[in-house]
Amino acid sequence: MRARIGLIAIAALTAASVPATAPATAPAAAGAAARVEARSAQLLAVGTVQGERMTIHLSRLEDNAPVSDAVVALVLRGATHPATALADGGYAVTTPDLALPGAAAVRIEVTSSGIRQDLEGTLQPTAAPEAADDKGSSRQLGWWVLNFAVCIGFLWLWQRRKRHDPDEETPG
């Protein structure tokens, strides 16, 4: 009975001393796009950047209906870049300025039904993905050493208690 309890305790200590490692998310984070949200009183534009291309989705604030019949231009770092309409109702802008590092003020100029609106926002660059712990790192080696030290210490204490346990001695 005590042997089973000891084995269960060893398994529990082993599980508690090994750190839980999260699955590697570097590929997903590396593919994350830079993003900008720009608003006016009536419109919302959401732009995502992949490399040198920004895709802009434009919608009305009152009913969230897409705006697909507008003339759109992007003002970025002092230069105006016209947008082309996409089949899905969005707009696309391609410029090397989008690949430059750092945050940038963005103005999206929208002309629809003869009314021009300027939507302003800030293009936020994506955060660099954190380096994933590789399997041979010194941190993992330290966890394994700690794991074995805890197990050996527990076994040593258990054996020591077993030798000096007054319940197991037979009266003579």
C-alpha positions, 0 to 999 in steps of 0.5 A: 500500500505504501509503495503505491502511495509512494509511486503516486506521489513520485508521479505527482511531483514529476508532473508538477516539476516539469514546466508546461510548454505551449505549442510553438506559435512563431509561424502564426505570429510571423504571418500576422498582418500590420493593422490600421483602423480609421474612422470618420463620423459615418465610415469605418475603414479597416486596413491590413498590411501584408508586405507592400500591399494594404487591403482596406475594408470600408463600411458604414458605422450606422448599419455596418454595410460595406461601401463598395462604390467609392473612390479611395486613396491612402495618404501615407508618409506624405504621399497619396496612393490611389486604391483599386477596387477588389472583387470582394468589395474591398480596396487595395493599395500597393506601395513600398512605403507600407513595408517600412518599419515603425508606426505611421499616421494614415489618412484614407480619403473616401469619395462616395456619392459626391461627398468626401470624407477623411478617415484618420488612424495609425498604422501599427506594426506587428510585434516581433514573434518571441523566440520559442524554447528549443528542446536542447536549451539550458532552461529545459536542462535546468528543469530536468535537473530540478525534476530528478533532484526532487524525485531523488529527495522524495525517495531518500526521505521516504526510505528514511521514514520507512526505516524509522517508522514505529508502526512497522516495528513488531513488539518483541 
